[in-house]
Each structure stands twice: as C-alpha cells, then as structure tokens.
Amino acid sequence: MDSLILRAGTRWLLPVFLVFSVFLLWRGHYLPGGG
C-alpha cells in the first residue's frame, strides 16, 4: 500500500519538480544575482 502511494506520488511530483527546477534556473538567469 505504501509503495503504491509512493509510486503514484512520485509519478505526480516528478514533472512538477522538473518544471519547478527549470523555472528556478530560468528565473535565476534573468534576474540580478543569478548564476
């Protein structure tokens, strides 16, 4: 049961995490103080 919830959670969280990390990277490039 726990593994099923974990699998469903990662399936939903992985794209969200990828989009969020890309957003932070892109935002950091075009704002002062970003790498």
ChimeraX attribute file (.defattr): number of C-alpha atoms within 10 A of each C-alpha:
attribute: neighborCount
match mode: 1-to-1
recipient: residues
	/A:1	6
	/A:2	7
	/A:3	8
	/A:4	9
	/A:5	10
	/A:6	11
	/A:7	12
	/A:8	11
	/A:9	11
	/A:10	13
	/A:11	11
	/A:12	11
	/A:13	12
	/A:14	11
	/A:15	11
	/A:16	12
	/A:17	12
	/A:18	11
	/A:19	12
	/A:20	12
	/A:21	12
	/A:22	12
	/A:23	12
	/A:24	12
	/A:25	13
	/A:26	13
	/A:27	13
	/A:28	13
	/A:29	12
	/A:30	10
	/A:31	9
	/A:32	8
	/A:33	7
	/A:34	11
	/A:35	10
